[in-house]
């Protein structure tokens, strides 16, 4: 029987080479999306809030495979991943982005307009409040919900998604069979192993990201992961790629 873990890459150099090779041999991102990422890296102090271009490739591919036409994104930042979802759903599809920061929302909206992207709506404010009003305004529920916002609120977002997507409800947030995608749920593997064996357990290493991660974040992510897998309404697969990607299918 094969084990759950296979060490594929012997060191960081080989892992980087594999990542670059995978990026080059996956369907290219539309130019305006690649350009926006490059601009964000150069101009934004917190550019690391963006997903990687390789993850963007995966998410676009995944949404197309799913046949998603309506996507909700919780945590938009400057709109890089949002434009990826918008590309995936096509001009007749729709993406709703929830963003707490008016500054980031304004940057995202300006970028959408500049690049002729017209199938995205941004709602500014606390997502925990904004999300409550969405079901009543939807003609159809979302096919996919992407969570990439404040980590301490992940369990709350999950609870709200389930509460607002009740079986048999005429007005629901996520359709039966819809997908929940949650980013950063392994947090440099600290959720699985925060011992000294993990270099990211040190404050010095964490400062490379521009901030120190709080214990509250780690506890909330671990709680989210457990609540996902323990809920009978969700089929779950935790993908140990990128910074950990939680995938959940809402059964009913």
N, C-alpha and C positions, 0 to 999 in steps of 0.2 A: 504494500500500500504506500502510495506517495504521501509525503508529509505536506502540511499546509504551507510550509515555507521552503522555497528553493533560492539559494543565493546565486543570483544570475550574474552579478557584476562584482569583480574582485576589488575594485577601488573607484574613487571619485572620477578619475580620468576616463575610465571605461564607461561608467554610468553616464557621464556627460556626452561622450561620443554616441552612445545609444540614444540618448534623448535628442541630440541633433539629427541623427540618422532617421529617427522616427518622425520628427518634425518635417524633414525634407521629403519623406516618403508617405506623407499623409496629404490629403487634398488641401491645397493652399488656401489660406484665408483670403477673402476679398481684399484688394489693395487698400481700400479706404479704412478697413478694420486694422490691418497691419500698420498702416501709417498712423492711425490714432494711438495704437499701443506705443509705437516708437516716440511719438510726441509726448505721451504721458510719462514715459521713462525719463525723458529729458527735462520735462517741465514741472512734474509733480513731486513734492517732497515725500509723499506717501505712495509712491508708484507701486510699492510692493502690495498695496491693497488690490491691484489688478490680478486676475488669474493669468497664468502663463499662456503664450500663444499656442502651445501644444494642447493645453487643456481646452482652449477655445476651439481648436480643431475638433477635439473629441466631442465637446458639447454640441457643436453644430451638427456633426455627424449623427450623434445620438438623437437629437431632436428630429432630424429628418427621418431616421429609421423608425422612430415612434409615430411619425406623421403628425407631430404637434402643430397646431394652428394658433393656439392661445397659450401664452406663457406669462407667469407672474414671477418677477424677480424681486426678492427682498434684499435690498442693499445694492444700489446701482453704482455708487462712486462716480467716476467720470464717464461711464457709459461704454466701456470696452466690451465687457461680456454681454451687455444689453444689445449692442449692435450685432454681436454674433447670433444671439437668439433671433433678432429681427431678420437677419439674413436667412436663418433656418426656416422660419415660418413663411417667408415670402411676402410679397406686397399685399396679398389678401389676408394674411394672418395678422395677429396683434400681440404686442408685448406691453405689459404694465410694469413699470419700475417704481419701487418704493424707496425713497432716499430721505434720510433724516436731515442732511446738510443742504441748505439752500445754495451754498456756494458750489458744491459738487454737482447739484442738480442743474444749476445754470450752465456749468461747463458742459455737462452731458447734452443738454438741450441745444446749445450752440453747435456742438459737434454733429448732432443729428441733422440739424438744419443745413449746416455747411456741406454735408455729404448726401443730401437728398433722401434721408431716411425719415419716412413719414408714418410708419406703423408702430410708433412707440409713444406711450403716454407716461409721463413722470408725475407721481404724486409726492409732494414734499411734506415731511412731518414724521412723527413717531410711527413706525410701521405697525406697532402693536395696536395703535388706534386706527390707522388708515385701513388695515386689513378687515376690520369689523364691518365697514360699510360697503365692501366690494360685492358680496354675493347679490345684494338687492339691485345692484346696477348692472349685473352681467346678463347678456342675452343667453350665453352658454358658459358653463364652468370652464376653468382652465384645464389644459391637458398636462401641464408640467409646472411645478413651482420650484424655483431655485432659491436656496437660502444662503446668503453670503453677507451677513450683517454682524451686529454685535453678538459675540459668542455667548454671553450670559443669557441672552434672550432666546437661544435656540430651543430650549424646552417649551417656552411660551409659544413660539411660532408653531411648533408641532402640535401643541394642544389646540391652538386656534384653528389650524388647518383641519384637524379632525372634527372639532366642534362645529365648524362652519361647512362641513361636508357630510352631513348626516345621511345615512341610507334612506332612500325614499323621499328625500327633501326635494321640493320643486325649485328651490333656490339654494345652490351650494357653490362652494369655492373651487373644489377640485373634483373632476368627474370620476366615476367608478373606473378603475383601471389606470387612473392618472398617476403621474410620477412625481415624487419628491426627490430633489437633488440637493444635498447639503455639503458645502465646501468646508475645508479645514478641520475635519472632525478627528484627525489624528494629531494635528499640531506638532509637526516635526517628530512624530512618534511618541511624544511625551504622554499622550493619553494611554498608550499601551505600556510604556516603560519610561518612568521619570527618574530612574536610578542614575548614579554617576556613570554608568556604562553608556548612557545617552549624552553626547556632548552638548546637546541643546538644553540640558538641565542646568547649565551654568549661566549666570547673569551675563558674563562676558560674551558668550556665544549669542545669547538672545539680543544683545545690544546691536549685533550686526543687522538686525531687521529694523532697527530704529526705535524699538520699544521693548519694555519688559512685559512678559505675559503674566497675568494675574492668576492666582490660584482659583479665583472665582470662575475665570474662563474655562480652566481645565475641568473643574467640577461640573460646570454646566454642559460641556461637550460630552463628558462621560455619561452624564444623566441622559442627555439627548440620545446617545447611541444605545443605551440600555432601554429607554422607552420606545425607541424605534423597533428593536428586535423583539421586545416583549409584548408588543401590541398585536393582537390577533387580526386586526384590520389591515395590517401592512406586511407585504412580502419584502424582505430586506436583503440587500447585498452591500457589504462594506468593501469598497474598492480601494486597496492600499496603494494608490497612485497619487501623484501630485502631492497635496498635503492631507490626503485622506478624503475620499468622496463617498458620502452616504447615498445609496440609491434605494428608494422605497416605492413599491407599487401599492396604491390604495385599492384593496380588494373590493370594497363595496361603498 
